[in-house]
Amino acid sequence: MTRKWPNKDEREQWQIKEFIAAYKRLAHGRTLVCQSKREKPDYLLKDVVSGELFGVELTSTYLNDRSVPDEHMKTFEGFKDFPCDHTAMEQYKKRLADAVEDKSRKAEKGYQTDQPLILSVYANEYISMYMYKDVYQDFVQEYEHIFNNMAPFSEIVFWPITNTAGDGVLSVRSVPKLSVVFSWQSG
């Protein structure tokens, strides 16, 4: 038996709400509110203190094209044991890197860039439960070439499917003359 899967609007509304909560937990985090829903990027958010505006593009990344029907849409009947599979984790890190690279290329070709752009990457796969700070540090180093070419995004924020990883939120920011800045925040 499968459960009812939320439609695109419901998923995006949930994702932007969860992104805002995750972003606030970062050391440099801000209290953001939705200014408007739009396209390219998906949302315009406003910092409630400074009034600064940010464009936010949402993406949700799975391990493969079968994750949703085979794992996520199943009726939840209690916690299922998801083993830490290092091969799957390496595959997933590649999928995350590919998603960043793909979104960066698309954003270069027509996103509104009158405000700083943030890419919100929902690490929407069970293997992300095992992606702790050291795994993300290795991930950023391994795919540094992608993060060095993440423009027009000034920041990429990864946040996990569960809170098992200590509410870990990863921010990778493009900072002039420093290439990439890694920032991790746990609950």
Stockholm file with secondary structure:
# STOCKHOLM 1.0

chainA/1-187         MTRKWPNKDEREQWQIKEFIAAYKRLAHGRTLVCQSKREKPDYLLKDVVSGELFGVELTSTYLNDRSVPDEHMKTFEGFKDFPCDHTAMEQYKKRLADAVEDKSRKAEKGYQTDQPLILSVYANEYISMYMYKDVYQDFVQEYEHIFNNMAPFSEIVFWPITNTAGDGVLSVRSVPKLSVVFSWQSG
#=GR chainA/1-187 SS CBCCCCCHHHHHHHHHHHHHHHHHHSTTCCCEEEEEECSSSSEEEEETTTCCEEEEEEEEECSSTTHIIIIITBCCCSCCCCCCCHHHHHHHHHHHHHHHHHHHHHHHTTCCCSSCEEEEEEECSGGGGGCCHHHHHHHHHHTHHHHTTCTTEEEEEEEESSSTTTTCEEEEEEETTTEEEEEEECC
#=GC SS_cons         CBCCCCCHHHHHHHHHHHHHHHHHHSTTCCCEEEEEECSSSSEEEEETTTCCEEEEEEEEECSSTTHIIIIITBCCCSCCCCCCCHHHHHHHHHHHHHHHHHHHHHHHTTCCCSSCEEEEEEECSGGGGGCCHHHHHHHHHHTHHHHTTCTTEEEEEEEESSSTTTTCEEEEEEETTTEEEEEEECC
//
